[in-house]
Amino acid sequence: MKRSGKDVPTGVFILAGLAFMRGFYSLLGVLIRIIGLILFLFREGFKADIIYIIALVLDLSFYAAMGGLFILCGSWLISLQPRGWMLATVGSGLYLLLALANISLNGSSYGRLTYVVIAAIILVYLNIPATKRVFETDGMP
């Protein structure tokens, strides 16, 4: 594909689409959790366990922040900004470490090995010279 005079690998747009999809999925999950929290408060009354309510609110804020970061990363990747490449690279590296730590702590790789493979593929793809060249701007990598 051609974009702004550069030959852009199709994988960049696929990765941006996946980031958007994951971001909207996280934000949709936040909305569903908010509805669940409201129903819980009305069912249990406002005398509910405060620790449980705090945990739900922290969970909501975490998923809202992650959804926002995924959407931001996707929009930066679509506009071919170098910070989109950096955010995607750092995110996939952290995701790879998180998946490996999860396997290490749980002692089982069942179901989590797929996440390790996906994160490693994205990390390698983002560091291919053809992909990195797309995000270079006037001497700034």
N, C-alpha and C positions, 0 to 999 in steps of 0.2 A: 504494500500500500504506500501511496505517496502522501506526505503531509508536510507542508511548509518547506517544500524543496528537498525533503529528506526521504530516503527509502525506509519506511517504518516496518519492522517485523510485525506480522499479524498477531503474534503472541502478546505484544504489548497491549493491544486493544482487548484481547481475550482476558489478560490479567486485570486490566482496568474494569472490565465487565464483571469479573468474579469479585473484585473488591467492592464494587457497587452493590452486587447481589448480597454479599455477606454483610455489608453495612446496613442495608435495608432490612435484612433478616434479623439482625440484632435489634434494630429500632422497633421492628414489629414485635419482637419478643418483649421489649421493654413496655410497649403499650399493653400487651396481654398481661404482663406481670403487674402493671398498675391497676388494671381492672381486678385482678386477683387480690391485690392488697386492699382495694376499696371494699370488695365483697367480704374479705376476711375481717376488716374492721367493723363492718355493719353486722356481721354474723356474731362475732365474739364481743362486740361492744368495744368501746374505746379503753376498756380496762385490760386489754390483751397484754400478753407478755411483751414488755418493751424491748427486750433483747431480740426477740423474733422480728419485731417491726424494724428495728435498726438494721438487722441483717438483711431484710428485704429491701430496705432503702439503699443500703450499700451495694447490694446486688444490682438493683436498678441503675444506680449511677455508674457502676462499672460497665455494664452492657451498653448504656447510652454513650459513654465515652468511647468505647471500642467501636460501636457503630459509626459514630462521627468520624473517628480516625480512618476507618475503612472507606467511607464516602469521600473524605478529603484526599486520601491516597489515590482513589480511583479518578477523581477529577484532576489531580495533578498529573497522573499518568496519561490521561486523555489529552491534556494540553501540552504534553511533552516537557514538563518542567523538571529540572534536575532534582529538586527537592522531592518530587514524586518518586523518582528512582531511588533516592536515598531512603525515604520512608518505607518503600516496599522492600528494599534490601535489608534494612535494620529489622523491620517487622518479620520478615521470613526467617532471618537469623535467630531472633528471639523465639519465634514459634518453634523452630527446630530444637533449640535448647530446652524449651518447655516440654516438648513432646519426649525428648530423650530423658529429661528429669522425671517425667511422669512414668515412663517405662522403668526407670531405675528404682523409683520409690515404690511402685506397685509390685515389682518383681515379675511382671508378666507383660509381654509385648502384644498380647492378643488385642486386636482392634486399634492399637496406637501406632503400629508399624506403618500403617497407611499414611498417617499424618507426618511421620518422619520422612517418608519417601516424597510426599507432596511438597513439604517445606524445602527439602534438599533440591528437588527439581526446579522449584521457583528460584531458589538462591543461585543455583548454577546458571539458569537461563538469564537472570538479571545481570550476571557478570560476564556473559559472552561479549566479546568486543563489538559485534554488530549491534547488540542491544544498547551497550553503553554509549556507542557513538551517536545514537539517536538523541540522547539526552545532553550531549555536550553543547555548550553555547559560548562562543567567543573566548576560548581559553579557560572557561570554568567547567570542570568535569561534572 
